[in-house]
Amino acid sequence: MRAYPSPMDPIVGVHDVGAHVAVVELCRPPDNFFSLDMIAGVADALEALDAAGSARAVVLAAQGKHFCAGADFSGGAATYTTDELYAAAVRLFRTRLPIVAAVQGAAIGGGLGLALAADFRVAAPEARFSANFARLGFHQGFGLSVTLSALVGQQRAAELLYTGRRVGGGDAVAMGLADRLAPLPEVRAAAVALAAEIAASAPLAVASIRTTLRGDLADRVAAATVREAAEQARLRATNDFAEGARAMAQRRTPDFTGT
């Protein structure tokens, strides 16, 4: 596994909660803004759980108010490339254990992509799901070109991507973006309970079924991220992206010019 920036202050934690269920936890509250180290850390943890063989299902959870609020536009430039980030993201889709995401707050942009890498999502009514890329003057990433339409259909995916609108937990369940709704204080417990239900089934059968259902998903996500990264690189050079990032950092409505 990769070395985290500080062994005493991990970005990603792993906990055994019994019943063959492990929790992989994002540890950068309150927003859990994603970074290469965070996504690679999640991939490392999932690959290690695959290799250990004791867990049969995983809960992907987060400390603090939000699941993952996406990229942090209030600070300096990222110290990693999009290609590096998406290479780590694709690793998530190649791991073998079923994953249940516990979404208690925002899953925005790349954070939505991370949530959709899971097999299931348990959401609080207070959860907010948004593919806000167009509101930034940007192209979607993290494989959302594949995963979003697979869950909600092509038309609904187009609506969410074009508008960037936020979807609450109840609406997310109604449209298939999330699978179960739980009160905010109980979201993680509900996700663990679903993971335990999965883990109680025959592990070889679950692995076989999951492989059949997911098919070539990882390969399709890998191909999609190549296209996504190229479009993001092109749009990153536009005035609209600069305006979108400024508006996001300043918490105001962007004024796009189409340039």
VEXDREN-2710 file (C-alpha; in Angstrom, 1 decimal):
% VEXDREN-2710
k/r/px/py/pz
1/MET/0.0/0.0/0.0
2/ARG/1.1/3.6/-0.6
3/ALA/2.4/5.6/2.3
4/TYR/0.0/8.3/3.4
5/PRO/1.3/11.8/4.0
6/SER/1.3/11.2/7.7
7/PRO/0.9/7.8/9.3
8/MET/-0.4/9.5/12.4
9/ASP/-3.1/11.4/10.5
10/PRO/-4.4/9.1/7.8
11/ILE/-6.6/10.4/4.9
12/VAL/-8.4/7.0/4.8
13/GLY/-9.1/4.7/7.7
14/VAL/-10.1/1.1/7.7
15/HIS/-12.2/-0.5/10.5
16/ASP/-13.5/-4.1/11.0
17/VAL/-17.0/-3.8/12.3
18/GLY/-17.7/-7.6/12.5
19/ALA/-20.0/-9.9/10.5
20/HIS/-17.4/-9.9/7.7
21/VAL/-17.9/-6.2/7.1
22/ALA/-15.2/-3.5/6.9
23/VAL/-15.6/0.2/6.9
24/VAL/-13.3/2.3/4.7
25/GLU/-13.6/5.9/6.0
26/LEU/-12.6/9.3/4.5
27/CYS/-10.9/11.2/7.2
28/ARG/-10.8/14.8/6.1
29/PRO/-13.9/16.4/7.7
30/PRO/-16.0/18.4/7.4
31/ASP/-15.9/18.4/3.5
32/ASN/-13.6/15.5/2.6
33/PHE/-12.5/17.3/-0.5
34/PHE/-11.0/14.7/-2.8
35/SER/-7.3/14.5/-3.7
36/LEU/-5.1/12.0/-5.4
37/ASP/-3.9/10.7/-2.0
38/MET/-7.5/10.2/-0.8
39/ILE/-8.7/8.3/-3.9
40/ALA/-5.5/6.3/-4.1
41/GLY/-5.9/5.6/-0.4
42/VAL/-9.4/4.3/-0.9
43/ALA/-8.1/2.1/-3.8
44/ASP/-5.3/0.8/-1.6
45/ALA/-7.7/0.0/1.3
46/LEU/-10.1/-1.9/-1.0
47/GLU/-7.3/-3.8/-2.7
48/ALA/-5.8/-4.7/0.7
49/LEU/-9.3/-6.0/1.9
50/ASP/-9.5/-8.0/-1.3
51/ALA/-6.1/-9.6/-0.6
52/ALA/-6.8/-10.3/3.1
53/GLY/-10.0/-12.3/2.4
54/SER/-11.7/-11.7/5.7
55/ALA/-14.2/-9.0/4.7
56/ARG/-17.1/-10.0/2.4
57/ALA/-18.6/-6.5/2.0
58/VAL/-17.4/-2.9/2.5
59/VAL/-19.0/0.3/3.7
60/LEU/-17.5/3.4/2.2
61/ALA/-18.2/6.2/4.7
62/ALA/-16.8/9.6/5.7
63/GLN/-16.2/11.6/8.8
64/GLY/-17.8/15.0/9.3
65/LYS/-20.7/16.8/7.7
66/HIS/-20.2/15.7/4.0
67/PHE/-19.4/12.5/2.2
68/CYS/-17.2/14.2/-0.4
69/ALA/-17.7/17.7/-1.5
70/GLY/-15.6/17.2/-4.6
71/ALA/-12.6/19.5/-5.5
72/ASP/-11.6/22.4/-3.3
73/PHE/-11.6/25.6/-5.4
74/SER/-10.7/27.8/-2.5
75/GLY/-7.0/26.9/-2.3
76/GLY/-4.1/26.6/-4.8
77/ALA/-3.7/24.4/-7.8
78/ALA/-3.8/20.7/-7.3
79/THR/-0.4/18.9/-7.1
80/TYR/-1.5/16.0/-9.2
81/THR/-2.6/15.5/-12.8
82/THR/-6.1/14.4/-13.9
83/ASP/-4.6/11.3/-15.5
84/GLU/-3.1/10.3/-12.1
85/LEU/-6.4/10.9/-10.3
86/TYR/-8.4/8.9/-12.8
87/ALA/-5.9/6.0/-12.9
88/ALA/-6.5/5.8/-9.1
89/ALA/-10.3/6.1/-9.7
90/VAL/-10.3/3.2/-12.2
91/ARG/-8.6/1.0/-9.5
92/LEU/-11.8/1.4/-7.4
93/PHE/-13.9/-0.2/-10.1
94/ARG/-11.5/-3.2/-10.5
95/THR/-11.7/-4.2/-6.8
96/ARG/-13.8/-7.3/-6.0
97/LEU/-15.8/-6.7/-2.8
98/PRO/-19.4/-5.3/-2.9
99/ILE/-19.4/-1.7/-1.6
100/VAL/-22.1/0.3/0.2
101/ALA/-21.6/4.0/0.4
102/ALA/-23.0/5.9/3.4
103/VAL/-23.9/9.4/2.1
104/GLN/-24.7/11.8/5.0
105/GLY/-24.2/15.1/3.2
106/ALA/-22.8/16.4/0.0
107/ALA/-21.6/14.1/-2.8
108/ILE/-20.6/16.7/-5.3
109/GLY/-18.7/16.5/-8.6
110/GLY/-15.9/14.0/-8.2
111/GLY/-17.5/13.1/-4.8
112/LEU/-20.6/12.0/-6.7
113/GLY/-18.3/9.9/-9.0
114/LEU/-16.8/8.3/-5.9
115/ALA/-20.2/7.5/-4.5
116/LEU/-21.3/6.0/-7.8
117/ALA/-18.2/3.7/-7.7
118/ALA/-20.0/1.8/-4.9
119/ASP/-22.6/-0.9/-5.6
120/PHE/-25.2/0.7/-3.4
121/ARG/-25.8/4.1/-1.7
122/VAL/-27.6/4.7/1.6
123/ALA/-28.5/8.4/1.9
124/ALA/-29.9/10.7/4.5
125/PRO/-32.7/13.1/3.5
126/GLU/-30.1/15.8/4.0
127/ALA/-27.7/14.3/1.4
128/ARG/-27.0/16.3/-1.7
129/PHE/-26.0/14.7/-5.0
130/SER/-24.8/16.9/-7.8
131/ALA/-22.8/16.6/-11.0
132/ASN/-22.0/20.3/-10.9
133/PHE/-19.4/20.3/-13.7
134/ALA/-21.3/22.4/-16.2
135/ARG/-21.9/25.0/-13.5
136/LEU/-18.1/25.2/-13.3
137/GLY/-17.7/25.5/-17.1
138/PHE/-16.2/22.0/-17.1
139/HIS/-16.8/18.4/-18.4
140/GLN/-17.8/15.6/-16.0
141/GLY/-15.2/13.2/-14.8
142/PHE/-14.6/10.2/-12.5
143/GLY/-16.4/7.9/-15.0
144/LEU/-19.7/9.6/-14.5
145/SER/-20.2/9.4/-18.3
146/VAL/-20.8/5.7/-17.7
147/THR/-22.0/5.4/-14.1
148/LEU/-24.6/8.1/-13.9
149/SER/-26.7/7.0/-16.9
150/ALA/-26.5/3.4/-15.8
151/LEU/-28.3/4.3/-12.6
152/VAL/-30.8/7.0/-13.7
153/GLY/-31.1/6.5/-17.5
154/GLN/-29.8/8.6/-20.3
155/GLN/-32.4/11.4/-20.2
156/ARG/-32.2/12.0/-16.5
157/ALA/-28.4/11.8/-16.6
158/ALA/-28.4/14.4/-19.3
159/GLU/-30.6/16.7/-17.2
160/LEU/-28.4/16.3/-14.2
161/LEU/-25.2/16.9/-16.2
162/TYR/-26.5/19.9/-18.2
163/THR/-28.0/21.7/-15.2
164/GLY/-25.7/20.6/-12.4
165/ARG/-28.7/20.7/-10.1
166/ARG/-28.6/19.3/-6.6
167/VAL/-30.7/16.3/-5.7
168/GLY/-31.7/15.6/-2.1
169/GLY/-31.7/12.1/-0.5
170/GLY/-35.4/11.4/-1.0
171/ASP/-35.4/12.4/-4.6
172/ALA/-32.1/10.5/-5.2
173/VAL/-33.8/7.3/-4.0
174/ALA/-36.9/7.9/-6.1
175/MET/-34.8/8.3/-9.3
176/GLY/-32.4/5.4/-8.5
177/LEU/-29.4/7.5/-7.7
178/ALA/-29.5/6.1/-4.1
179/ASP/-30.9/2.8/-2.9
180/ARG/-32.1/3.4/0.7
181/LEU/-33.0/6.4/2.8
182/ALA/-32.2/6.6/6.5
183/PRO/-32.3/9.3/9.1
184/LEU/-29.1/11.3/9.3
185/PRO/-27.9/9.8/12.6
186/GLU/-28.5/6.3/11.3
187/VAL/-27.0/6.5/7.8
188/ARG/-23.8/4.6/8.6
189/ALA/-25.6/2.0/10.7
190/ALA/-28.1/1.4/7.8
191/ALA/-25.2/1.0/5.4
192/VAL/-23.5/-1.4/7.7
193/ALA/-26.7/-3.4/8.0
194/LEU/-27.1/-3.6/4.2
195/ALA/-23.4/-4.7/3.9
196/ALA/-24.0/-7.3/6.6
197/GLU/-27.0/-8.7/4.6
198/ILE/-24.7/-9.0/1.6
199/ALA/-22.0/-10.6/3.7
200/ALA/-24.4/-13.2/5.0
201/SER/-24.8/-14.6/1.5
202/ALA/-22.4/-17.2/0.1
203/PRO/-19.2/-15.1/-0.8
204/LEU/-18.3/-17.1/-3.9
205/ALA/-21.8/-16.8/-5.2
206/VAL/-21.9/-13.0/-4.5
207/ALA/-18.5/-12.6/-6.2
208/SER/-19.8/-14.5/-9.2
209/ILE/-23.0/-12.6/-9.4
210/ARG/-21.2/-9.2/-9.1
211/THR/-18.8/-10.1/-11.8
212/THR/-21.7/-11.0/-14.2
213/LEU/-23.7/-7.9/-13.4
214/ARG/-20.8/-5.4/-13.6
215/GLY/-19.4/-7.0/-16.7
216/ASP/-16.8/-4.7/-18.4
217/LEU/-17.8/-1.8/-16.2
218/ALA/-14.2/-1.1/-15.1
219/ASP/-13.0/-1.1/-18.8
220/ARG/-15.8/1.2/-19.8
221/VAL/-14.9/3.6/-17.0
222/ALA/-11.3/3.5/-17.9
223/ALA/-12.1/4.4/-21.5
224/ALA/-14.5/7.1/-20.4
225/THR/-12.0/8.8/-18.1
226/VAL/-9.6/9.1/-21.1
227/ARG/-12.2/11.1/-22.9
228/GLU/-13.3/13.0/-19.8
229/ALA/-9.7/14.0/-19.0
230/ALA/-9.1/15.3/-22.6
231/GLU/-12.3/17.4/-22.4
232/GLN/-11.4/18.7/-19.0
233/ALA/-8.0/19.7/-20.2
234/ARG/-9.5/21.6/-23.2
235/LEU/-12.2/23.4/-21.1
236/ARG/-9.7/24.2/-18.3
237/ALA/-8.2/26.8/-20.6
238/THR/-11.5/28.6/-21.2
239/ASN/-12.7/31.9/-19.6
240/ASP/-15.9/30.1/-18.6
241/PHE/-13.9/27.6/-16.4
242/ALA/-12.0/30.4/-14.8
243/GLU/-15.3/32.2/-14.1
244/GLY/-16.9/29.0/-12.8
245/ALA/-14.1/28.3/-10.4
246/ARG/-14.1/32.0/-9.1
247/ALA/-17.8/31.9/-8.7
248/MET/-17.7/28.6/-6.8
249/ALA/-14.9/29.9/-4.4
250/GLN/-16.9/33.2/-3.9
251/ARG/-20.3/31.4/-3.5
252/ARG/-22.0/33.4/-6.2
253/THR/-23.8/32.7/-9.5
254/PRO/-21.3/32.4/-12.4
255/ASP/-21.6/34.8/-15.4
256/PHE/-20.6/32.7/-18.3
257/THR/-19.7/34.2/-21.7
258/GLY/-19.2/31.1/-23.9
259/THR/-15.5/31.7/-24.3
END
